[in-house]
């Protein structure tokens, strides 16, 4: 067991729109750890592809992306006024754009490419080298940090996840139907779970959390209790 002064790595994986980013972000803020949204990195690469016309008739130009992937700069900055981090793509705040439905519709196609995953996993591992990090995504506990001291796998019913995503996009002023979101989530679930490289699955030793019927406050208390137990606090 770790002593209370030791920092650990917390890996949170799960399905799209199951609340894992909120869970990870809130834990990191509470315990003073760094938060990294690995999914935002794949979304940022997808946004880059869309803005640079690397999708032709829904087909990804893999050859061009493979040449440019190492030049796509992705950073996370902290907004002290808002009290939260945001994603910076090649020097600009791209947080709003990467959360769009257009990016959501293409991100699994980009994330399924092995060369993209390998490039981003290297960056993620470097970010977490000194521990004291909470990272969420699809393969954090299985591929990025298989030795993480605390692993969580989050799930929720598809209809619940779609409703949460619908509310989030509507609040941002985007016009999209519930049916479109639900179909997108189901497609992403299949793609993420069956891809060849680092498929979405529950990591060995990961604690399962089905938050379908939980509030944000309830899931935060649940995770904080587990974190304190794991770190002897």
C-alpha positions in Angstrom: 0.0 0.0 0.0 1.1 3.6 -0.7 1.7 6.0 2.1 -0.4 9.2 2.1 2.6 11.2 0.9 3.1 9.1 -2.2 1.4 10.1 -5.4 -0.2 7.4 -7.5 -1.6 7.1 -11.1 -5.4 6.9 -11.5 -6.6 5.4 -14.7 -10.3 5.9 -15.6 -11.7 4.2 -18.7 -15.2 3.7 -20.0 -17.7 4.3 -22.7 -18.4 7.6 -24.4 -20.5 10.1 -22.5 -20.6 7.9 -19.3 -19.3 10.8 -17.2 -15.7 9.6 -16.8 -14.2 13.0 -17.7 -16.3 14.7 -15.0 -15.3 12.0 -12.5 -11.6 12.2 -13.3 -11.5 16.0 -13.4 -13.3 16.4 -10.1 -11.1 13.9 -8.3 -7.9 15.6 -9.7 -9.1 18.9 -8.4 -10.0 17.5 -5.0 -6.7 15.7 -4.4 -4.4 18.2 -6.1 -3.5 15.9 -9.0 -3.0 16.8 -12.7 -5.9 15.9 -14.9 -5.4 14.6 -18.5 -8.3 13.9 -20.8 -6.7 11.4 -23.3 -9.9 11.4 -25.3 -9.5 15.1 -26.0 -6.2 14.3 -27.7 -7.9 12.0 -30.2 -10.6 14.6 -30.7 -8.0 17.2 -31.4 -6.3 15.0 -34.0 -9.8 14.4 -35.5 -10.4 18.2 -35.6 -7.1 18.7 -37.3 -8.1 16.1 -40.0 -11.4 17.8 -40.6 -9.9 21.2 -40.9 -7.2 20.0 -43.2 -9.5 18.0 -45.5 -8.0 14.6 -44.6 -11.4 13.0 -44.9 -12.4 12.4 -48.5 -15.8 10.8 -49.0 -15.6 9.7 -45.4 -12.3 7.9 -46.0 -9.3 9.1 -43.9 -6.1 10.0 -45.7 -3.9 7.9 -43.5 -0.7 8.5 -45.5 -0.9 12.3 -45.0 -1.9 12.0 -41.4 1.0 9.5 -40.6 3.4 12.1 -42.0 1.9 14.9 -40.0 0.9 13.3 -36.7 4.1 14.2 -34.9 3.7 17.8 -35.9 0.2 18.1 -34.4 0.8 19.9 -31.1 -1.7 19.2 -28.3 -1.4 20.9 -25.0 -3.6 21.3 -21.9 -3.9 24.7 -20.3 -5.6 25.8 -17.1 -8.1 28.6 -17.1 -7.7 30.1 -13.6 -10.9 32.1 -14.0 -13.1 29.2 -14.9 -11.1 26.8 -12.7 -10.8 24.1 -15.4 -8.5 23.0 -18.2 -8.9 23.3 -21.9 -7.4 21.7 -25.0 -5.0 23.7 -27.1 -4.4 22.5 -30.7 -1.4 24.0 -32.5 -1.5 27.1 -30.3 -5.2 27.8 -30.2 -8.0 27.0 -27.7 -9.9 24.2 -29.5 -12.0 23.0 -26.5 -15.4 23.9 -28.0 -14.6 22.6 -31.5 -13.4 19.2 -30.3 -16.7 18.6 -28.5 -18.8 19.1 -31.6 -21.0 16.3 -33.1 -18.9 16.6 -36.3 -15.8 15.5 -34.4 -17.7 12.9 -32.5 -18.9 11.3 -35.7 -15.3 10.9 -36.9 -13.1 10.4 -33.8 -13.4 6.6 -33.6 -12.3 6.3 -37.2 -9.1 8.3 -36.3 -8.6 6.6 -32.9 -8.7 3.2 -34.5 -5.5 3.8 -36.5 -2.6 2.1 -34.8 0.0 4.8 -35.7 -2.3 7.5 -34.2 -2.7 5.5 -30.9 1.1 4.8 -30.7 1.9 8.5 -31.1 -0.5 9.7 -28.5 0.2 6.9 -26.0 3.8 7.9 -26.0 2.8 11.5 -25.2 0.4 10.4 -22.5 3.0 8.2 -20.8 5.4 11.1 -20.8 2.8 13.3 -19.2 2.3 10.7 -16.4 5.9 9.8 -15.8 6.0 11.6 -12.4 2.7 10.2 -11.2 0.2 12.4 -9.3 -2.1 12.2 -12.4 -5.7 11.3 -13.2 -6.2 10.3 -16.8 -9.4 9.2 -18.5 -10.0 7.6 -21.8 -10.5 4.2 -23.5 -7.2 2.4 -22.9 -5.6 4.2 -20.0 -5.6 1.2 -17.7 -4.9 -1.4 -20.4 -2.3 0.3 -22.5 -1.1 3.7 -21.3 -0.7 2.9 -17.6 -1.2 -0.9 -17.1 0.6 -0.6 -13.8 -1.6 2.2 -12.5 -2.3 1.9 -8.8 -6.0 2.7 -9.2 -8.0 1.7 -12.2 -11.7 2.4 -12.7 -14.0 1.3 -15.5 -17.1 3.4 -16.0 -20.3 2.5 -17.8 -24.0 3.5 -18.0 -26.9 2.5 -20.1 -26.8 3.9 -23.7 -30.1 5.8 -23.3 -28.7 7.5 -20.1 -25.5 8.4 -21.8 -27.3 9.8 -24.9 -29.5 11.9 -22.7 -26.5 13.4 -20.9 -24.8 14.2 -24.2 -28.0 15.7 -25.6 -28.3 18.0 -22.6 -24.6 19.0 -22.8 -24.8 19.9 -26.5 -28.1 21.7 -26.2 -26.7 23.8 -23.4 -23.9 24.8 -25.8 -26.4 25.9 -28.4 -25.9 23.0 -30.8 -29.0 21.6 -32.6 -28.9 17.8 -32.7 -31.5 15.1 -32.2 -31.5 12.6 -29.3 -31.7 9.8 -31.9 -28.6 11.0 -33.8 -26.6 11.1 -30.5 -27.8 7.6 -29.5 -26.9 6.2 -32.9 -23.5 7.9 -32.7 -22.8 6.4 -29.2 -23.8 2.9 -30.2 -21.6 3.1 -33.3 -18.6 4.4 -31.2 -19.2 1.6 -28.7 -18.9 -1.0 -31.4 -15.9 0.6 -33.1 -14.0 1.3 -29.8 -14.6 -2.2 -28.5 -13.7 -4.1 -31.7 -10.8 -2.2 -33.0 -7.5 -4.0 -33.5 -5.3 -1.6 -31.5 -6.0 -1.1 -27.8 -9.7 -1.9 -27.8 -12.0 -0.6 -25.1 -12.2 -3.2 -22.4 -12.1 -3.4 -18.6 -8.5 -3.5 -17.5 -7.3 -6.2 -15.1 -7.9 -5.1 -11.6 -10.2 -2.2 -12.6 -13.1 -1.4 -10.3 -16.5 -1.3 -12.2 -18.7 1.7 -11.8 -22.2 1.8 -13.3 -23.3 5.3 -12.7 -26.6 5.1 -14.6 -28.6 6.0 -11.4 -26.0 8.1 -9.7 -25.6 11.9 -9.4 -22.3 13.6 -10.0 -21.9 14.2 -6.3 -22.6 10.5 -5.5 -20.0 9.2 -8.0 -17.5 11.7 -6.8 -17.9 10.6 -3.2 -17.7 7.0 -4.3 -14.4 7.5 -6.1 -12.8 9.7 -3.4 -13.5 7.0 -0.8 -11.7 4.5 -2.9 -8.8 6.8 -3.6 -8.3 7.5 0.1 -8.4 3.8 0.9 -5.9 3.1 -1.9 -3.5 5.8 -0.7 -3.9 5.1 3.1 -5.5 8.5 3.7 
